């Protein structure tokens, strides 16, 4: 069986030693990298009033800037997040939990509908969620409508997020060349005006969201 077929919940016994060693090592590296980012970078937050009004919300950022955004966030204790179930994502699950974020395992094509329902319930209980609406595998900057359905179902606003860093590098082997900020950068996070999804404005909000998240 190819390694790519293994999921977080079906790791075979022979693979577990490698799986846990690499997962925890990767998680520690990411933890250290985020600590260095938070302690060496200047983080500028614009439009903070747009999120302070809504303790429960869905934040939407392009997938290729998702890592940049997460590394710049200083508090994720009231967030609940999707995680792709493939085995190599376990290090991401670990790091999110270490920082106090709830994790629901599932993504498009891998129990995504059930995971979305669980996250909507957590949002109704007071949590927020960050969605990369063109993820997990593209096409680039093509919004899947799940983020809008979740906003409608949860009854909370979708807040477009723009994020940039003056110094960053791409992960070349990733499908969208995901950007990662460098130490001593200035990371700018811009929260745009909240979008409230209804059955009547669904298609209109879909178009507005793509523009509001920027390039």
Residue pairs with C-beta under 8 A, 6 or more apart in sequence:
3 15
3 87
4 86
6 12
6 15
6 86
6 87
7 85
7 86
7 87
7 110
8 85
8 86
8 87
8 89
8 90
8 93
8 105
9 85
9 105
11 19
11 87
15 87
19 87
19 90
22 91
23 90
23 91
23 94
24 91
24 94
25 91
26 91
27 91
27 92
27 94
27 95
27 98
30 91
30 92
30 95
31 95
31 98
33 71
34 70
34 71
34 95
34 99
36 183
37 71
37 72
37 181
37 183
37 185
37 187
38 71
38 72
38 74
40 183
40 184
41 72
41 165
41 181
41 183
41 184
41 185
41 186
41 187
42 185
42 186
42 187
43 72
43 74
43 186
43 187
43 189
44 186
44 187
44 188
44 189
45 189
45 191
46 188
46 189
46 190
46 191
47 190
47 191
47 192
47 193
48 191
50 159
50 191
50 192
50 193
50 194
51 57
51 59
51 159
51 191
53 194
54 156
54 157
54 159
54 194
55 78
55 126
55 128
56 123
56 124
56 126
56 127
56 128
56 154
56 156
57 123
57 128
57 129
57 156
57 157
57 158
57 159
57 194
58 123
58 128
58 129
58 130
58 131
58 147
58 150
58 151
58 154
58 156
58 157
58 158
58 159
59 128
59 129
59 130
59 131
59 158
59 159
59 161
59 191
60 130
60 131
60 132
60 133
60 147
60 158
60 159
60 160
60 161
60 209
60 213
61 69
61 130
61 131
61 132
61 160
61 161
61 162
61 163
61 213
62 132
62 133
62 134
62 141
62 213
62 214
63 132
63 133
63 134
63 135
63 136
63 138
63 140
63 176
63 178
64 140
64 174
64 176
64 177
64 178
64 179
65 163
65 164
65 178
65 179
66 130
66 132
66 135
66 178
67 171
67 178
67 179
67 180
68 163
68 164
68 165
68 168
68 179
68 180
68 181
68 187
69 130
69 161
69 163
69 189
70 76
70 130
71 180
71 181
71 187
72 163
72 165
72 181
72 187
72 189
73 189
76 96
76 99
76 100
76 101
77 99
77 100
77 101
78 126
78 127
78 128
79 101
79 102
79 127
79 128
79 129
79 130
80 101
80 102
80 103
80 104
80 119
80 122
80 123
80 127
80 128
80 129
81 96
81 101
81 102
81 103
81 104
81 119
81 129
81 130
82 103
82 104
82 105
82 106
82 107
82 112
82 115
82 116
82 119
82 129
82 131
83 89
83 92
83 93
83 96
83 103
83 104
83 105
83 106
83 107
84 105
84 107
84 110
84 136
85 105
85 106
85 107
85 110
85 111
86 110
93 103
93 105
96 103
97 103
102 122
102 127
104 115
104 118
104 119
104 122
105 111
105 115
106 112
106 114
106 115
106 116
106 118
107 115
107 135
107 136
108 135
108 136
108 137
108 144
108 146
112 146
116 146
116 149
116 150
119 129
119 150
120 150
120 153
120 154
122 129
123 129
123 150
123 154
123 156
124 154
124 155
129 150
130 161
131 146
131 147
131 150
133 143
133 144
133 146
133 147
133 209
134 140
134 141
134 142
134 143
134 144
134 176
137 175
138 175
138 176
140 175
140 176
141 210
143 206
143 209
143 210
145 202
145 206
147 158
147 209
148 158
148 197
148 202
148 205
148 206
148 209
151 157
151 158
151 195
151 196
151 197
152 197
152 198
152 199
152 202
157 194
157 195
157 196
158 194
158 195
158 196
158 197
158 205
158 209
159 191
159 192
159 193
159 194
159 195
160 191
160 192
160 193
160 195
160 209
160 212
160 213
160 214
161 189
161 190
161 191
161 192
161 213
162 188
162 189
162 190
162 192
162 212
162 213
162 214
163 187
163 188
163 189
163 190
164 187
164 188
165 179
165 181
165 182
165 185
165 186
165 187
165 188
166 185
166 186
167 181
167 182
167 184
167 185
168 179
168 180
168 181
168 182
168 185
169 179
169 180
169 182
170 177
170 178
170 179
170 180
171 177
171 178
171 179
171 180
181 187
190 214
192 212
192 213
193 212
195 205
195 208
195 209
195 212
196 205
197 205
